[in-house]
Amino acid sequence: VIKILTGNSDFIESLRGKRASFLLAMSYSRTCDIEGISYFSSFSNYHLKPPLDAEIITVGDIRSDISLLNDMTKYTPTPAFITRAIHQIMPFHNIELINLGVKSPEVEYFELYGFNFLPSGNITDGANIDAMDVFKKGLEFGKTYDIKDDYIVLAESVPSGTTSAEALARALGYDVKGCFATALKEKTQIREDAIKKALSKIEASDDIFAKASKVADNMLIFYAGVVLSLSYRTKIVLGGGTQMAALLLLINSIIDVMGGSFDSHNITLITTKWIAEDKNSDIKKLLNMLDFNINSYYSDFDFALSQLDGLKKYDSGEAKEGVGAGASLVYGELHGLDKLTITQSIDKTVLKIFQKYKEV
Amino acid sequence: VIKILTGNSDFIESLRGKRASFLLAMSYSRTCDIEGISYFSSFSNYHLKPPLDAEIITVGDIRSDISLLNDMTKYTPTPAFITRAIHQIMPFHNIELINLGVKSPEVEYFELYGFNFLPSGNITDGANIDAMDVFKKGLEFGKTYDIKDDYIVLAESVPSGTTSAEALARALGYDVKGCFATALKEKTQIREDAIKKALSKIEASDDIFAKASKVADNMLIFYAGVVLSLSYRTKIVLGGGTQMAALLLLINSIIDVMGGSFDSHNITLITTKWIAEDKNSDIKKLLNMLDFNINSYYSDFDFALSQLDGLKKYDSGEAKEGVGAGASLVYGELHGLDKLTITQSIDKTVLKIFQKYKEV
């Protein structure tokens, strides 16, 4: 069932039955090198997680690094499985991939946009992003993007992305204490220390882009540009949780400084129940900090009907969101899928890949 | 199951799997002021029923007048619930609203066409419509309409619309005795008296539009224009019962007088079983009066599997059709929905709204 987070039901109702393009931005922040900071920081090759997510959603296979599956069984299956499972029973009309600094996924026949960006650096040493360049490339992408469907879902796969998102929001001066989620059950002191260290490098004279250069990640900056230029031409779903809220806060700050007007009428954020009802974060509070109104929604889907223990970990607070899982669940529901049908498809999708490479 | 009313199965088969735009014309006739004439004449605010129907089908909520729900529980849930229920499990690609003289529905994000028409008057005093103006605006709408899908469903919500439809058909000289349906179980003497009084105002010198000005309603005249200009460019489903048949009779008369040719190849009428098998009306006879051939169909759906007594009243002859219910049922069946799935969705849709505002 689709629930309202902020705003009213009209925006989401207008998407019922509509065709969507699903865009996945793949990026990572070397902040993930810090042991224990992130859900993914103990993965042997966390930087291959974004192309792996891309392979899962596009072709239902893992190619870039099979061994990562070992890490995934230790943890919770990536939300890419949720998106893939929806796509198998109620397909998106287009899935496209945006490479913001990762190894390219090993898939043919799917649109792959590349910009030769380097990965975002570890924020404790300065993320070292040419933020203005990344932002301009995002603006240009949104301006020239060939619209193929009724609306566009912008999703992301960014290991350690919530840490850079929180660091950015705080660098921009928002009081976001306790608002940001993580893929771990609870936030760690390691994470708080890293953010504090990152923020200590911010200087009073830094403008928005200087701040973003030091503490953000490529996805946040690139998508800010995309949203600003593309939302004039089509409806956009930000498929994600507090990272997408941070993206909106970045846009809010850019508008604030640049003094231009911004029409949020065409933009919505869609996330999961695990984010919307998370006790350790507060996405609603983040969205209410915006100077513009935003309609936002979540699917109340959970894994109560699942046969797989790994997936049930979502219900106890792990993983929560990512790879547009919440937007995909809502997309499925907007096309009439019910909870049992969705659950069975996710179970099957996970089992299929796990059984292909190892015993579950 | 989809049944043939007139013609053969080929037209409807050509719509299988096709995407549809669903257009709802909202209008009312002050004929509804006559107590006991109509299903809706005892509603406290019958003139808000069309925007309410629009709110139900687009956003699954009632906003313009919650108190109308009290009237609805006394009677039978509006057929808007059927259309909404189909839309939730097999969505139309677009739902658009046409305001022909009602309070605008309180929904955002849905296309709403307006023409500043006044409501049609009470036919016993003369409907007082500028029929030529309404017709021309319909022609222009059909000519310039931006076609978004494979075909278009033209549906209506017009309290007291069957009375003006019958009055128009009789004014145009068709022998339609016993042919017209009503949302009440049976036609009343009040209704017959009103029609006779309306017809007494018709003069021998009145042309088609002069007659329509006196006894029709905005929907019939506007849609006649739309069908005449739009059917050259796309397939059109008239979603309704004897009112839509009256619309075709009006077109028939216009063609007859204007001497032009008319290609009915692109037009079909789709209704419910409750109309097609109604003992107190005869839509087939109306369609056979046309000088052109028309393919028409109905869904044999009924509420035998429903858990709700209110809905079962349809099976004993109440409400019957409206808000494109028959066309919606057929649309669902053309996309593979079975009776139980449809029934459960309608039950759920009704319960959800009723429980939101009151105890059922």
Interface residues (C-beta under 8 A of the other chain):
Chain A: N8 S9 D10 F11 E13 S14 R16 G17 K18 R19 L334 H335 G336
Chain B: T58 V59 G60 D61 H87 Q88 I89 M90 P91 F92 H93 N94 V107 E108 Y109 F110
